[in-house]
């Protein structure tokens, strides 16, 4: 007879303490996102956001976005984040435009909308957006393929400090024979001209 404090393992028959099973279940709940907590929004932050403060709106969006991506995520938090980013992006904030572009790309699969938002943020010098704009052009996501512009924007992002694939993607365009020598030279020329005119790009700072 099995005591209430033990369970027989169905495969190997060895007893497992009930407390260990409970701890395991709790861990699984946390990993699956079931235990994801709602973001804590301070009253002062919410008041400022409702009054139209761009920074406050953006920060609330980030809080919901982080909560939505914890574990497996909470869809309602991601949607709430998008609503706040819409408000901020509409006022020209490049960070919010970039965050919103990721939402439309990943959650909505609306590549045209994602492209437009990414382009707007990239043109304001946000290196994170420049990297993804380059990938939009390279992969024809929401726009026509343009390898010269893909090279330009990915190179700008890499120079702006975006790591983890920026330079590799530029080299991939060249080494895999996707770009001719003339296209590569034009991409380099456009990159240098953009940097001379607008300066070096900057990576995103969430709470800048």
BAGUTI-851794 format. One record per residue (C-alpha): x, y, z; residue number from 0. Coordinates in Angstrom, 1 decimal. Example, Ala and Ser with C-alpha at 12.3 -4.5 7.8 and 13.67 -1.06 7.14 Angstrom:
BEGIN
<r <12.3,-4.5,7.8>,0>
<r <13.7,-1.1,7.1>,1>
//
This chain:
BEGIN
<r <0.0,0.0,0.0>,0>
<r <1.4,3.4,-1.0>,1>
<r <1.4,6.1,1.7>,2>
<r <-0.1,9.5,1.1>,3>
<r <3.4,11.0,1.2>,4>
<r <4.7,8.9,-1.7>,5>
<r <3.9,8.2,-5.3>,6>
<r <5.1,5.2,-7.3>,7>
<r <6.9,6.3,-10.4>,8>
<r <5.0,4.8,-13.4>,9>
<r <8.1,3.8,-15.2>,10>
<r <10.7,2.8,-12.6>,11>
<r <8.5,2.2,-9.7>,12>
<r <10.6,4.1,-7.2>,13>
<r <8.8,6.3,-4.7>,14>
<r <8.9,10.1,-5.0>,15>
<r <8.1,12.4,-2.1>,16>
<r <4.8,14.3,-2.6>,17>
<r <6.5,17.5,-1.7>,18>
<r <9.0,17.0,-4.6>,19>
<r <6.2,16.4,-7.0>,20>
<r <4.5,19.6,-5.8>,21>
<r <7.7,21.6,-6.3>,22>
<r <8.1,20.1,-9.7>,23>
<r <4.6,21.1,-10.7>,24>
<r <5.2,24.7,-9.5>,25>
<r <8.3,24.9,-11.5>,26>
<r <6.5,23.7,-14.6>,27>
<r <3.8,26.3,-14.0>,28>
<r <6.4,29.1,-13.8>,29>
<r <8.2,27.9,-17.0>,30>
<r <4.9,27.6,-18.9>,31>
<r <4.0,31.2,-18.1>,32>
<r <1.0,30.2,-15.9>,33>
<r <2.6,31.9,-13.0>,34>
<r <3.5,35.1,-14.9>,35>
<r <2.7,38.1,-12.8>,36>
<r <1.0,41.2,-14.1>,37>
<r <3.3,44.1,-14.5>,38>
<r <3.4,46.6,-11.6>,39>
<r <2.4,50.1,-13.0>,40>
<r <3.0,52.9,-10.5>,41>
<r <0.1,55.4,-10.1>,42>
<r <2.4,58.3,-11.0>,43>
<r <3.6,56.6,-14.2>,44>
<r <0.0,55.8,-15.2>,45>
<r <-1.1,59.3,-14.6>,46>
<r <1.7,60.7,-16.7>,47>
<r <0.9,58.2,-19.5>,48>
<r <-2.8,59.1,-19.5>,49>
<r <-1.8,62.8,-19.7>,50>
<r <0.0,62.1,-22.9>,51>
<r <3.6,61.8,-21.7>,52>
<r <5.5,59.8,-24.4>,53>
<r <8.2,58.5,-22.0>,54>
<r <5.6,57.2,-19.6>,55>
<r <3.6,55.6,-22.3>,56>
<r <6.7,53.9,-23.7>,57>
<r <7.7,52.6,-20.3>,58>
<r <4.3,51.1,-19.6>,59>
<r <4.5,49.4,-23.0>,60>
<r <7.9,47.9,-22.1>,61>
<r <6.6,46.6,-18.7>,62>
<r <3.7,44.8,-20.4>,63>
<r <5.9,43.5,-23.2>,64>
<r <8.4,42.0,-20.7>,65>
<r <5.5,40.4,-18.8>,66>
<r <4.1,39.0,-22.0>,67>
<r <7.4,37.4,-22.9>,68>
<r <8.1,35.9,-19.5>,69>
<r <8.0,32.1,-19.8>,70>
<r <5.8,31.2,-22.7>,71>
<r <4.2,34.6,-22.4>,72>
<r <0.7,36.1,-21.9>,73>
<r <-1.0,37.1,-25.1>,74>
<r <-3.1,39.8,-23.3>,75>
<r <0.0,41.5,-22.0>,76>
<r <1.6,41.6,-25.5>,77>
<r <-1.6,43.1,-26.9>,78>
<r <-1.7,45.7,-24.1>,79>
<r <2.0,46.6,-24.8>,80>
<r <1.1,47.1,-28.4>,81>
<r <-1.6,49.5,-27.5>,82>
<r <0.8,51.7,-25.5>,83>
<r <3.4,51.5,-28.2>,84>
<r <0.8,52.6,-30.8>,85>
<r <0.3,55.8,-28.7>,86>
<r <4.0,56.5,-28.5>,87>
<r <4.9,55.5,-32.0>,88>
<r <2.2,57.9,-33.3>,89>
<r <4.2,60.7,-31.7>,90>
<r <7.3,59.8,-33.5>,91>
<r <9.2,57.9,-30.9>,92>
<r <11.7,55.6,-32.7>,93>
<r <12.0,53.1,-29.8>,94>
<r <8.2,52.6,-29.8>,95>
<r <8.1,52.3,-33.6>,96>
<r <10.7,49.6,-33.4>,97>
<r <8.9,47.7,-30.6>,98>
<r <5.7,48.0,-32.5>,99>
<r <7.3,46.7,-35.7>,100>
<r <8.4,43.6,-33.9>,101>
<r <4.8,43.1,-32.7>,102>
<r <3.4,43.3,-36.2>,103>
<r <6.0,41.0,-37.5>,104>
<r <5.8,38.3,-34.9>,105>
<r <2.3,38.5,-33.5>,106>
<r <0.3,39.7,-36.5>,107>
<r <2.4,38.6,-39.4>,108>
<r <1.7,41.9,-41.0>,109>
<r <5.1,42.4,-42.8>,110>
<r <4.1,45.5,-44.7>,111>
<r <3.1,47.4,-41.5>,112>
<r <6.3,46.0,-39.8>,113>
<r <8.4,47.3,-42.7>,114>
<r <6.9,50.8,-42.5>,115>
<r <7.5,51.1,-38.8>,116>
<r <11.0,49.6,-39.0>,117>
<r <11.9,52.1,-41.7>,118>
<r <10.7,55.0,-39.7>,119>
<r <12.7,54.0,-36.7>,120>
<r <15.8,53.2,-38.8>,121>
<r <15.7,56.6,-40.4>,122>
<r <15.9,58.2,-37.0>,123>
<r <19.2,56.4,-36.4>,124>
<r <18.1,53.5,-34.2>,125>
<r <20.6,50.7,-35.0>,126>
<r <18.3,47.9,-33.9>,127>
<r <15.7,49.0,-36.4>,128>
<r <18.4,49.5,-39.1>,129>
<r <19.4,45.9,-38.7>,130>
<r <15.9,44.6,-39.2>,131>
<r <15.2,47.0,-42.0>,132>
<r <18.2,45.5,-43.8>,133>
<r <16.7,42.1,-43.2>,134>
<r <13.4,43.3,-44.6>,135>
<r <15.1,44.3,-47.8>,136>
<r <17.2,41.2,-48.0>,137>
<r <14.3,38.8,-47.4>,138>
<r <11.6,40.8,-49.2>,139>
<r <9.5,41.1,-46.0>,140>
<r <6.8,43.6,-46.7>,141>
<r <8.8,45.2,-49.5>,142>
<r <10.6,44.4,-52.7>,143>
<r <14.0,42.8,-52.4>,144>
<r <16.8,45.3,-52.6>,145>
<r <20.2,43.8,-51.7>,146>
<r <22.0,47.2,-52.0>,147>
<r <19.8,48.7,-49.4>,148>
<r <20.0,45.5,-47.3>,149>
<r <23.7,45.9,-47.3>,150>
<r <23.5,49.6,-46.4>,151>
<r <21.2,49.2,-43.4>,152>
<r <22.8,46.1,-42.0>,153>
<r <26.2,47.7,-42.2>,154>
<r <24.9,50.9,-40.5>,155>
<r <23.5,48.7,-37.7>,156>
<r <26.7,46.9,-37.2>,157>
<r <28.6,50.2,-37.0>,158>
<r <26.1,51.3,-34.5>,159>
<r <27.0,48.5,-32.2>,160>
<r <24.4,45.8,-33.0>,161>
<r <26.1,42.4,-32.6>,162>
<r <25.0,38.9,-33.0>,163>
<r <24.7,38.7,-36.8>,164>
<r <25.0,42.2,-38.2>,165>
<r <28.4,41.9,-39.8>,166>
<r <27.8,38.2,-40.6>,167>
<r <24.7,39.1,-42.5>,168>
<r <26.5,41.7,-44.6>,169>
<r <29.2,39.2,-45.4>,170>
<r <26.6,36.5,-46.1>,171>
<r <25.1,38.8,-48.8>,172>
<r <28.5,39.0,-50.5>,173>
<r <30.0,35.6,-49.9>,174>
<r <27.0,33.6,-51.0>,175>
<r <27.1,35.4,-54.3>,176>
<r <23.8,37.2,-53.7>,177>
<r <25.5,40.6,-54.6>,178>
<r <27.7,41.5,-57.5>,179>
<r <30.9,43.5,-56.9>,180>
<r <29.1,46.6,-58.3>,181>
<r <26.2,46.1,-55.8>,182>
<r <28.6,45.7,-52.9>,183>
<r <30.5,48.8,-53.9>,184>
<r <27.2,50.8,-54.1>,185>
<r <26.1,49.4,-50.7>,186>
<r <29.4,50.6,-49.2>,187>
<r <29.1,54.0,-50.8>,188>
<r <25.5,54.5,-49.5>,189>
<r <26.6,53.4,-46.0>,190>
<r <29.5,55.9,-45.9>,191>
<r <27.4,58.7,-47.3>,192>
<r <24.7,58.1,-44.7>,193>
<r <27.2,58.1,-41.9>,194>
<r <28.8,61.3,-43.1>,195>
<r <25.4,63.0,-43.3>,196>
<r <23.7,61.7,-40.2>,197>
<r <26.4,60.4,-37.9>,198>
<r <26.8,57.1,-36.2>,199>
<r <23.7,55.1,-35.3>,200>
<r <22.8,54.2,-31.7>,201>
<r <21.5,51.0,-30.2>,202>
<r <18.2,51.0,-28.4>,203>
<r <18.1,52.0,-24.7>,204>
<r <14.8,50.8,-23.3>,205>
<r <14.3,53.5,-20.7>,206>
<r <16.4,56.3,-22.2>,207>
//
